[in-house]
Amino acid sequence: MQEVSRFGSDGDVRLDGLIADLWWRVRLINTDILEAEAKAGVFDAQQPDYPPLAANLRARRDNLVSTINVLEQRAKSASKAA
């Protein structure tokens, strides 16, 4: 029999930890985006002189948020099944 902690299975705890870590990384990327925008003096992504670094970081952040949403749905489904 698999041992279960008071917080759920070990897989649930690891998934929750992964999600928390990814949200932390999103916050770091948001800070990096703001720094790149401030350095260039351009804050509108639609402007032609918007910094390429900020545009790249925005895409990475958006991909991470999409991944987090999938993982959160998986965690929610797993908790309902338990």
DSSP file (Angstrom, degrees, kcal/mol; ACC not computed):
  #  RESIDUE AA STRUCTURE BP1 BP2  ACC     N-H-->O    O-->H-N    N-H-->O    O-->H-N    TCO  KAPPA ALPHA  PHI   PSI    X-CA   Y-CA   Z-CA
    1    1 A M              0   0    0      0, 0.0     2,-0.3     0, 0.0     0, 0.0   0.000 360.0 360.0 360.0 137.7    0.0    0.0    0.0
    2    2 A Q        -     0   0    0      1,-0.1     2,-0.2     7,-0.0     7,-0.0  -0.598 360.0-120.2 -80.3 134.5    1.3    3.5   -0.9
    3    3 A E        -     0   0    0     -2,-0.3     2,-0.4     1,-0.0     7,-0.4  -0.516  25.8-155.3 -74.8 139.1    1.8    5.8    2.0
    4    4 A V        -     0   0    0     -2,-0.2     5,-0.2     5,-0.1     2,-0.1  -0.960   5.5-141.5-119.4 131.0   -0.2    9.0    1.9
    5    5 A S  B >   -A    8   0A   0      3,-1.3     3,-1.6    -2,-0.4     5,-0.0  -0.310  33.7-101.9 -80.5 172.2    0.8   12.2    3.7
    6    6 A R  T 3  S+     0   0    0      1,-0.3     3,-0.1    -2,-0.1    -1,-0.1   0.630 123.1  55.5 -70.7 -10.8   -1.8   14.5    5.4
    7    7 A F  T 3  S-     0   0    0      1,-0.4    -1,-0.3     0, 0.0     2,-0.2   0.329 122.5 -92.6-100.2   5.8   -1.5   16.8    2.4
    8    8 A G  B <  S-A    5   0A   0     -3,-1.6    -3,-1.3     4,-0.1    -1,-0.4  -0.675  71.2 -21.3 112.1-170.2   -2.4   14.1   -0.2
    9    9 A S     >  -     0   0    0     -2,-0.2     4,-1.9    -5,-0.2     3,-0.2  -0.249  63.9-109.5 -71.1 162.4   -0.3   11.8   -2.2
   10   10 A D  H  > S+     0   0    0     -7,-0.4     4,-2.4     1,-0.2     5,-0.2   0.861 119.8  57.1 -59.9 -35.6    3.4   12.6   -2.9
   11   11 A G  H  > S+     0   0    0      1,-0.2     4,-2.4     2,-0.2    -1,-0.2   0.887 105.0  50.8 -63.4 -38.8    2.5   13.2   -6.6
   12   12 A D  H  > S+     0   0    0     -3,-0.2     4,-2.6     2,-0.2    -1,-0.2   0.910 110.7  48.8 -64.1 -41.9   -0.1   15.9   -5.5
   13   13 A V  H  X S+     0   0    0     -4,-1.9     4,-2.2     2,-0.2    -2,-0.2   0.907 112.5  48.1 -65.3 -41.5    2.5   17.6   -3.3
   14   14 A R  H  X S+     0   0    0     -4,-2.4     4,-2.5     2,-0.2    -2,-0.2   0.897 111.8  49.5 -66.4 -39.4    5.1   17.6   -6.2
   15   15 A L  H  X S+     0   0    0     -4,-2.4     4,-2.5     2,-0.2    -2,-0.2   0.918 111.1  49.3 -65.8 -42.6    2.6   18.9   -8.6
   16   16 A D  H  X S+     0   0    0     -4,-2.6     4,-2.4     1,-0.2    -1,-0.2   0.896 111.7  49.9 -62.0 -39.5    1.6   21.7   -6.2
   17   17 A G  H  X S+     0   0    0     -4,-2.2     4,-2.4     2,-0.2    -2,-0.2   0.899 110.0  50.2 -65.3 -40.9    5.3   22.5   -5.7
   18   18 A L  H  X S+     0   0    0     -4,-2.5     4,-2.5     2,-0.2    -2,-0.2   0.925 110.9  49.1 -62.3 -45.0    5.9   22.6   -9.5
   19   19 A I  H  X S+     0   0    0     -4,-2.5     4,-2.3     1,-0.2    -2,-0.2   0.925 111.5  49.1 -61.3 -45.1    2.9   24.9  -10.0
   20   20 A A  H  X S+     0   0    0     -4,-2.4     4,-2.0     1,-0.2    -1,-0.2   0.908 111.6  49.9 -61.4 -41.8    4.1   27.2   -7.2
   21   21 A D  H  X S+     0   0    0     -4,-2.4     4,-2.1     1,-0.2    -2,-0.2   0.899 109.7  50.6 -64.2 -40.9    7.6   27.3   -8.7
   22   22 A L  H  X S+     0   0    0     -4,-2.5     4,-2.1     2,-0.2    -1,-0.2   0.892 108.7  51.3 -66.4 -38.6    6.3   28.1  -12.2
   23   23 A W  H  X S+     0   0    0     -4,-2.3     4,-2.1     2,-0.2    -1,-0.2   0.893 108.5  52.9 -63.1 -38.2    4.2   31.0  -10.8
   24   24 A W  H  X S+     0   0    0     -4,-2.0     4,-1.9     1,-0.2    -2,-0.2   0.914 108.8  49.6 -61.3 -42.4    7.4   32.3   -9.1
   25   25 A R  H  X S+     0   0    0     -4,-2.1     4,-2.5     1,-0.2    -2,-0.2   0.865 106.7  55.2 -65.4 -36.0    9.2   32.1  -12.4
   26   26 A V  H  X S+     0   0    0     -4,-2.1     4,-2.5     1,-0.2    -1,-0.2   0.917 107.1  50.6 -61.2 -42.8    6.3   34.1  -14.1
   27   27 A R  H  X S+     0   0    0     -4,-2.1     4,-1.8     2,-0.2    -2,-0.2   0.898 110.0  49.9 -63.1 -39.6    6.8   36.8  -11.5
   28   28 A L  H  X S+     0   0    0     -4,-1.9     4,-2.2     2,-0.2    -2,-0.2   0.920 110.8  49.1 -63.1 -43.5   10.5   36.9  -12.3
   29   29 A I  H  X S+     0   0    0     -4,-2.5     4,-2.6     1,-0.2    -2,-0.2   0.896 107.3  55.5 -64.0 -39.9    9.8   37.2  -16.0
   30   30 A N  H  X S+     0   0    0     -4,-2.5     4,-2.3     1,-0.2    -1,-0.2   0.907 108.4  48.8 -58.5 -40.9    7.3   40.0  -15.3
   31   31 A T  H  X S+     0   0    0     -4,-1.8     4,-2.2     1,-0.2    -2,-0.2   0.916 110.6  50.0 -64.3 -43.1   10.0   41.9  -13.5
   32   32 A D  H  X S+     0   0    0     -4,-2.2     4,-2.4     2,-0.2    -2,-0.2   0.877 109.1  52.5 -63.3 -37.6   12.5   41.3  -16.4
   33   33 A I  H  X S+     0   0    0     -4,-2.6     4,-2.7     2,-0.2     5,-0.2   0.945 109.4  48.7 -62.1 -48.1    9.8   42.5  -18.9
   34   34 A L  H  X S+     0   0    0     -4,-2.3     4,-2.5     1,-0.2    -2,-0.2   0.885 111.2  50.4 -60.7 -39.0    9.4   45.7  -16.9
   35   35 A E  H  X S+     0   0    0     -4,-2.2     4,-2.5     2,-0.2    -1,-0.2   0.918 111.2  47.7 -65.3 -43.3   13.1   46.3  -16.8
   36   36 A A  H  X S+     0   0    0     -4,-2.4     4,-1.8     2,-0.2     6,-0.2   0.908 113.9  47.8 -64.8 -41.1   13.5   45.8  -20.5
   37   37 A E  H  X>S+     0   0    0     -4,-2.7     4,-1.9     2,-0.2     5,-1.4   0.921 112.6  48.3 -64.9 -43.6   10.6   48.1  -21.2
   38   38 A A  H  <5S+     0   0    0     -4,-2.5    -2,-0.2     1,-0.2    -1,-0.2   0.901 109.5  52.7 -64.4 -40.7   12.0   50.8  -18.8
   39   39 A K  H  <5S+     0   0    0     -4,-2.5    -1,-0.2     1,-0.2    -2,-0.2   0.890 117.3  38.1 -62.2 -39.0   15.5   50.6  -20.3
   40   40 A A  H  <5S-     0   0    0     -4,-1.8    -1,-0.2     2,-0.2    -2,-0.2   0.692 103.5-131.4 -83.9 -19.8   14.0   51.1  -23.8
   41   41 A G  T  <5S+     0   0    0     -4,-1.9     2,-0.5     1,-0.2    -3,-0.2   0.700  71.8 114.9  75.1  18.7   11.5   53.6  -22.6
   42   42 A V      < +     0   0    0     -5,-1.4    -1,-0.2    -6,-0.2    -2,-0.2  -0.985  31.6 167.0-126.6 122.8    8.7   51.8  -24.6
   43   43 A F        +     0   0    0     -2,-0.5     2,-0.6    -3,-0.1    -1,-0.1   0.452  53.3  88.5-114.6  -3.7    5.9   50.1  -22.7
   44   44 A D    >   -     0   0    0      1,-0.1     3,-1.9    -7,-0.1     6,-0.1  -0.872  60.7-155.9-102.1 115.9    3.5   49.3  -25.6
   45   45 A A  T 3  S+     0   0    0     -2,-0.6     5,-0.1     1,-0.3    -1,-0.1   0.658  91.9  64.1 -64.7 -15.0    4.1   46.0  -27.2
   46   46 A Q  T 3  S+     0   0    0      3,-0.1    -1,-0.3    -3,-0.0    -2,-0.0   0.604  79.6 101.9 -84.1 -12.1    2.4   47.3  -30.4
   47   47 A Q  S X  S-     0   0    0     -3,-1.9     3,-1.6     1,-0.1    -5,-0.0  -0.479  76.9-130.5 -73.8 142.8    5.1   49.9  -31.0
   48   48 A P  T 3  S+     0   0    0      0, 0.0    -1,-0.1     0, 0.0    -3,-0.0   0.779 107.1  52.5 -65.0 -25.8    7.6   49.1  -33.7
   49   49 A D  T 3  S+     0   0    0      2,-0.1    -7,-0.1     3,-0.0    -2,-0.1   0.169  76.1 135.8 -97.6  19.8   10.5   50.0  -31.3
   50   50 A Y    <   -     0   0    0     -3,-1.6    -7,-0.1    -5,-0.1   -13,-0.1  -0.461  69.6 -97.2 -63.4 135.6    9.3   47.7  -28.5
   51   51 A P     >  -     0   0    0      0, 0.0     4,-2.0     0, 0.0     3,-0.2  -0.326  22.8-141.2 -62.9 130.2   12.4   45.9  -27.2
   52   52 A P  H  > S+     0   0    0      0, 0.0     4,-2.6     0, 0.0     5,-0.2   0.850 101.5  58.5 -58.7 -34.9   12.8   42.4  -28.7
   53   53 A L  H  > S+     0   0    0      1,-0.2     4,-2.6     2,-0.2     5,-0.2   0.931 106.6  47.2 -60.8 -44.8   13.9   41.0  -25.3
   54   54 A A  H  > S+     0   0    0     -3,-0.2     4,-2.4     2,-0.2    -1,-0.2   0.892 111.6  51.0 -64.3 -39.0   10.6   42.1  -23.7
   55   55 A A  H  X S+     0   0    0     -4,-2.0     4,-1.9     2,-0.2    -2,-0.2   0.914 111.6  47.4 -64.2 -42.3    8.6   40.6  -26.6
   56   56 A N  H  X S+     0   0    0     -4,-2.6     4,-2.3     1,-0.2    -2,-0.2   0.920 112.1  49.6 -63.8 -44.4   10.5   37.3  -26.2
   57   57 A L  H  X S+     0   0    0     -4,-2.6     4,-2.8     1,-0.2    -2,-0.2   0.874 107.5  54.8 -64.4 -37.0    9.9   37.3  -22.5
   58   58 A R  H  X S+     0   0    0     -4,-2.4     4,-2.6     2,-0.2    -1,-0.2   0.920 108.8  48.2 -61.0 -43.1    6.2   38.0  -22.9
   59   59 A A  H  X S+     0   0    0     -4,-1.9     4,-2.1     2,-0.2    -2,-0.2   0.915 112.5  48.3 -64.5 -42.5    5.9   35.0  -25.2
   60   60 A R  H  X S+     0   0    0     -4,-2.3     4,-2.3     2,-0.2    -2,-0.2   0.918 112.5  49.2 -62.8 -43.3    7.8   32.8  -22.7
   61   61 A R  H  X S+     0   0    0     -4,-2.8     4,-2.6     1,-0.2    -2,-0.2   0.921 110.0  50.4 -61.9 -44.6    5.6   34.1  -19.8
   62   62 A D  H  X S+     0   0    0     -4,-2.6     4,-2.0     1,-0.2    -1,-0.2   0.884 110.2  50.3 -62.9 -38.6    2.4   33.4  -21.8
   63   63 A N  H  X S+     0   0    0     -4,-2.1     4,-2.3     2,-0.2    -1,-0.2   0.902 110.5  50.0 -65.2 -41.0    3.6   29.9  -22.5
   64   64 A L  H  X S+     0   0    0     -4,-2.3     4,-2.8     2,-0.2    -2,-0.2   0.915 109.2  51.1 -63.0 -42.6    4.3   29.3  -18.9
   65   65 A V  H  X S+     0   0    0     -4,-2.6     4,-2.3     2,-0.2    -1,-0.2   0.895 109.6  50.7 -63.3 -39.4    0.9   30.6  -17.8
   66   66 A S  H  X S+     0   0    0     -4,-2.0     4,-1.8     2,-0.2    -1,-0.2   0.921 111.4  48.0 -62.3 -43.5   -0.7   28.2  -20.3
   67   67 A T  H  X S+     0   0    0     -4,-2.3     4,-2.4     1,-0.2    -2,-0.2   0.911 110.2  51.9 -62.6 -42.9    1.3   25.3  -18.9
   68   68 A I  H  X S+     0   0    0     -4,-2.8     4,-2.9     1,-0.2     5,-0.2   0.908 106.9  53.5 -61.2 -42.5    0.3   26.3  -15.4
   69   69 A N  H  X S+     0   0    0     -4,-2.3     4,-2.0     1,-0.2    -1,-0.2   0.901 109.7  47.9 -60.4 -41.0   -3.3   26.4  -16.3
   70   70 A V  H  X S+     0   0    0     -4,-1.8     4,-2.2     2,-0.2    -1,-0.2   0.926 113.0  48.1 -64.5 -44.7   -3.1   22.8  -17.7
   71   71 A L  H  X S+     0   0    0     -4,-2.4     4,-2.5     1,-0.2    -2,-0.2   0.883 109.9  52.1 -64.8 -38.3   -1.3   21.6  -14.6
   72   72 A E  H  X S+     0   0    0     -4,-2.9     4,-2.4     2,-0.2    -1,-0.2   0.894 109.7  49.4 -65.8 -38.5   -3.8   23.3  -12.3
   73   73 A Q  H  X S+     0   0    0     -4,-2.0     4,-2.5    -5,-0.2    -2,-0.2   0.903 111.1  50.1 -64.9 -40.0   -6.7   21.6  -14.1
   74   74 A R  H  X S+     0   0    0     -4,-2.2     4,-2.3     2,-0.2    -2,-0.2   0.910 111.3  48.4 -63.8 -42.0   -4.8   18.3  -13.8
   75   75 A A  H  X S+     0   0    0     -4,-2.5     4,-2.2     2,-0.2    -2,-0.2   0.898 111.4  50.2 -65.8 -39.6   -4.4   18.8  -10.1
   76   76 A K  H  X S+     0   0    0     -4,-2.4     4,-1.9     2,-0.2    -2,-0.2   0.916 111.5  48.0 -64.6 -42.7   -8.0   19.7   -9.7
   77   77 A S  H  X S+     0   0    0     -4,-2.5     4,-1.9     1,-0.2    -2,-0.2   0.891 111.6  50.3 -63.6 -40.5   -9.1   16.6  -11.5
   78   78 A A  H  X S+     0   0    0     -4,-2.3     4,-1.2     1,-0.2    -1,-0.2   0.880 109.6  50.2 -67.1 -37.5   -6.8   14.4   -9.4
   79   79 A S  H  < S+     0   0    0     -4,-2.2    -1,-0.2     1,-0.2    -2,-0.2   0.856 110.3  50.2 -71.5 -32.9   -8.1   15.9   -6.2
   80   80 A K  H  < S+     0   0    0     -4,-1.9    -1,-0.2     1,-0.2    -2,-0.2   0.869 109.7  51.4 -69.2 -35.3  -11.7   15.3   -7.3
   81   81 A A  H  <        0   0    0     -4,-1.9    -1,-0.2     1,-0.2    -2,-0.2   0.752 360.0 360.0 -72.6 -23.7  -10.9   11.7   -8.1
   82   82 A A     <        0   0    0     -4,-1.2    -1,-0.2    -5,-0.1    -2,-0.2   0.475 360.0 360.0 -79.8 360.0   -9.2   11.0   -4.7
